[in-house]
Amino acid sequence: QGEKIIDKNFNSAFHRTKLRDYLEEKKIKSLMIVGMQTEYCVDTTIKSAFDYEYKMYIPEGANTTFDNDRLSGEVIHRFYNQDIWDKRFADVISMDEALKIIKNK
């Protein structure tokens, strides 16, 4: 109760939403990204947030996807988390590290 809910209609949580305005109003500079579908919504939101210079954390195991015609969901997940995002767009961290960050905010 009392949490801000921002609906989205596109892959990025920033595209045609009030998310960025809300984050700026609250002076939020870092984000913890979780969600469903690793290679679509999660990836697009991470890259949009990166363009806006947010510091991002991705807890291990906190995003997921489906198998497709070419790759298993497990391979897609590992590829994005380890090869695309970590130390480039965001920091992929353990769930323990994520909980520490949340408790300290």
C-alpha positions as protocol buffer text, in pm:
chain_id: "A"
residue {
  index: 1
  type: GLN
  ca { x: 0 y: 0 z: 0 }
}
residue {
  index: 2
  type: GLY
  ca { x: 123 y: 347 z: -86 }
}
residue {
  index: 3
  type: GLU
  ca { x: 363 y: 226 z: -356 }
}
residue {
  index: 4
  type: LYS
  ca { x: 370 y: 411 z: -685 }
}
residue {
  index: 5
  type: ILE
  ca { x: 237 y: 205 z: -977 }
}
residue {
  index: 6
  type: ILE
  ca { x: 336 y: 304 z: -1330 }
}
residue {
  index: 7
  type: ASP
  ca { x: 170 y: 115 z: -1613 }
}
residue {
  index: 8
  type: LYS
  ca { x: 361 y: 60 z: -1933 }
}
residue {
  index: 9
  type: ASN
  ca { x: 262 y: -41 z: -2285 }
}
residue {
  index: 10
  type: PHE
  ca { x: 605 y: -78 z: -2445 }
}
residue {
  index: 11
  type: ASN
  ca { x: 919 y: -283 z: -2378 }
}
residue {
  index: 12
  type: SER
  ca { x: 1093 y: -6 z: -2186 }
}
residue {
  index: 13
  type: ALA
  ca { x: 950 y: 104 z: -1853 }
}
residue {
  index: 14
  type: PHE
  ca { x: 1065 y: 454 z: -1952 }
}
residue {
  index: 15
  type: HIS
  ca { x: 901 y: 483 z: -2294 }
}
residue {
  index: 16
  type: ARG
  ca { x: 586 y: 699 z: -2278 }
}
residue {
  index: 17
  type: THR
  ca { x: 555 y: 661 z: -1901 }
}
residue {
  index: 18
  type: LYS
  ca { x: 603 y: 893 z: -1605 }
}
residue {
  index: 19
  type: LEU
  ca { x: 876 y: 674 z: -1454 }
}
residue {
  index: 20
  type: ARG
  ca { x: 1165 y: 909 z: -1523 }
}
residue {
  index: 21
  type: ASP
  ca { x: 970 y: 1209 z: -1390 }
}
residue {
  index: 22
  type: TYR
  ca { x: 890 y: 1014 z: -1074 }
}
residue {
  index: 23
  type: LEU
  ca { x: 1252 y: 906 z: -1022 }
}
residue {
  index: 24
  type: GLU
  ca { x: 1378 y: 1261 z: -1072 }
}
residue {
  index: 25
  type: GLU
  ca { x: 1117 y: 1402 z: -837 }
}
residue {
  index: 26
  type: LYS
  ca { x: 1227 y: 1154 z: -567 }
}
residue {
  index: 27
  type: LYS
  ca { x: 1597 y: 1211 z: -650 }
}
residue {
  index: 28
  type: ILE
  ca { x: 1645 y: 839 z: -713 }
}
residue {
  index: 29
  type: LYS
  ca { x: 1977 y: 768 z: -886 }
}
residue {
  index: 30
  type: SER
  ca { x: 2005 y: 391 z: -861 }
}
residue {
  index: 31
  type: LEU
  ca { x: 1766 y: 115 z: -962 }
}
residue {
  index: 32
  type: MET
  ca { x: 1729 y: -252 z: -889 }
}
residue {
  index: 33
  type: ILE
  ca { x: 1596 y: -417 z: -1204 }
}
residue {
  index: 34
  type: VAL
  ca { x: 1390 y: -737 z: -1187 }
}
residue {
  index: 35
  type: GLY
  ca { x: 1126 y: -881 z: -1413 }
}
residue {
  index: 36
  type: MET
  ca { x: 1005 y: -1089 z: -1697 }
}
residue {
  index: 37
  type: GLN
  ca { x: 1123 y: -1124 z: -2012 }
}
residue {
  index: 38
  type: THR
  ca { x: 1499 y: -1098 z: -2001 }
}
residue {
  index: 39
  type: GLU
  ca { x: 1565 y: -1028 z: -2369 }
}
residue {
  index: 40
  type: TYR
  ca { x: 1273 y: -788 z: -2421 }
}
residue {
  index: 41
  type: CYS
  ca { x: 1133 y: -573 z: -2141 }
}
residue {
  index: 42
  type: VAL
  ca { x: 1416 y: -621 z: -1894 }
}
residue {
  index: 43
  type: ASP
  ca { x: 1691 y: -558 z: -2151 }
}
residue {
  index: 44
  type: THR
  ca { x: 1518 y: -255 z: -2302 }
}
residue {
  index: 45
  type: THR
  ca { x: 1451 y: -100 z: -1961 }
}
residue {
  index: 46
  type: ILE
  ca { x: 1813 y: -155 z: -1853 }
}
residue {
  index: 47
  type: LYS
  ca { x: 1950 y: 8 z: -2166 }
}
residue {
  index: 48
  type: SER
  ca { x: 1708 y: 299 z: -2139 }
}
residue {
  index: 49
  type: ALA
  ca { x: 1802 y: 353 z: -1775 }
}
residue {
  index: 50
  type: PHE
  ca { x: 2170 y: 333 z: -1869 }
}
residue {
  index: 51
  type: ASP
  ca { x: 2116 y: 612 z: -2123 }
}
residue {
  index: 52
  type: TYR
  ca { x: 1968 y: 822 z: -1841 }
}
residue {
  index: 53
  type: GLU
  ca { x: 2278 y: 744 z: -1629 }
}
residue {
  index: 54
  type: TYR
  ca { x: 2110 y: 548 z: -1352 }
}
residue {
  index: 55
  type: LYS
  ca { x: 2325 y: 312 z: -1147 }
}
residue {
  index: 56
  type: MET
  ca { x: 2166 y: -31 z: -1185 }
}
residue {
  index: 57
  type: TYR
  ca { x: 2175 y: -352 z: -991 }
}
residue {
  index: 58
  type: ILE
  ca { x: 2039 y: -682 z: -1118 }
}
residue {
  index: 59
  type: PRO
  ca { x: 1994 y: -951 z: -853 }
}
residue {
  index: 60
  type: GLU
  ca { x: 2092 y: -1297 z: -975 }
}
residue {
  index: 61
  type: GLY
  ca { x: 1784 y: -1501 z: -1054 }
}
residue {
  index: 62
  type: ALA
  ca { x: 1547 y: -1201 z: -1047 }
}
residue {
  index: 63
  type: ASN
  ca { x: 1473 y: -1197 z: -1419 }
}
residue {
  index: 64
  type: THR
  ca { x: 1353 y: -1478 z: -1639 }
}
residue {
  index: 65
  type: THR
  ca { x: 1237 y: -1568 z: -1987 }
}
residue {
  index: 66
  type: PHE
  ca { x: 1100 y: -1846 z: -2204 }
}
residue {
  index: 67
  type: ASP
  ca { x: 1265 y: -2087 z: -2444 }
}
residue {
  index: 68
  type: ASN
  ca { x: 1242 y: -1972 z: -2805 }
}
residue {
  index: 69
  type: ASP
  ca { x: 1295 y: -2150 z: -3138 }
}
residue {
  index: 70
  type: ARG
  ca { x: 1674 y: -2108 z: -3112 }
}
residue {
  index: 71
  type: LEU
  ca { x: 1776 y: -2089 z: -2747 }
}
residue {
  index: 72
  type: SER
  ca { x: 1661 y: -2211 z: -2409 }
}
residue {
  index: 73
  type: GLY
  ca { x: 1546 y: -1958 z: -2153 }
}
residue {
  index: 74
  type: GLU
  ca { x: 1842 y: -2061 z: -1939 }
}
residue {
  index: 75
  type: VAL
  ca { x: 2092 y: -1977 z: -2216 }
}
residue {
  index: 76
  type: ILE
  ca { x: 1922 y: -1642 z: -2289 }
}
residue {
  index: 77
  type: HIS
  ca { x: 1920 y: -1554 z: -1920 }
}
residue {
  index: 78
  type: ARG
  ca { x: 2286 y: -1642 z: -1873 }
}
residue {
  index: 79
  type: PHE
  ca { x: 2391 y: -1457 z: -2191 }
}
residue {
  index: 80
  type: TYR
  ca { x: 2222 y: -1129 z: -2094 }
}
residue {
  index: 81
  type: ASN
  ca { x: 2310 y: -1140 z: -1726 }
}
residue {
  index: 82
  type: GLN
  ca { x: 2673 y: -1246 z: -1764 }
}
residue {
  index: 83
  type: ASP
  ca { x: 2779 y: -1133 z: -2112 }
}
residue {
  index: 84
  type: ILE
  ca { x: 2570 y: -825 z: -2191 }
}
residue {
  index: 85
  type: TRP
  ca { x: 2472 y: -644 z: -1871 }
}
residue {
  index: 86
  type: ASP
  ca { x: 2726 y: -722 z: -1599 }
}
residue {
  index: 87
  type: LYS
  ca { x: 2997 y: -457 z: -1568 }
}
residue {
  index: 88
  type: ARG
  ca { x: 2870 y: -287 z: -1885 }
}
residue {
  index: 89
  type: PHE
  ca { x: 2518 y: -160 z: -1825 }
}
residue {
  index: 90
  type: ALA
  ca { x: 2469 y: -274 z: -1464 }
}
residue {
  index: 91
  type: ASP
  ca { x: 2610 y: -479 z: -1182 }
}
residue {
  index: 92
  type: VAL
  ca { x: 2471 y: -831 z: -1157 }
}
residue {
  index: 93
  type: ILE
  ca { x: 2481 y: -907 z: -786 }
}
residue {
  index: 94
  type: SER
  ca { x: 2388 y: -1187 z: -549 }
}
residue {
  index: 95
  type: MET
  ca { x: 2052 y: -1184 z: -378 }
}
residue {
  index: 96
  type: ASP
  ca { x: 2232 y: -1131 z: -46 }
}
residue {
  index: 97
  type: GLU
  ca { x: 2402 y: -819 z: -187 }
}
residue {
  index: 98
  type: ALA
  ca { x: 2065 y: -699 z: -321 }
}
residue {
  index: 99
  type: LEU
  ca { x: 1902 y: -737 z: 20 }
}
residue {
  index: 100
  type: LYS
  ca { x: 2187 y: -541 z: 184 }
}
residue {
  index: 101
  type: ILE
  ca { x: 2140 y: -257 z: -65 }
}
residue {
  index: 102
  type: ILE
  ca { x: 1767 y: -250 z: -2 }
}
residue {
  index: 103
  type: LYS
  ca { x: 1812 y: -245 z: 375 }
}
residue {
  index: 104
  type: ASN
  ca { x: 2062 y: 43 z: 350 }
}
residue {
  index: 105
  type: LYS
  ca { x: 1839 y: 266 z: 134 }
}
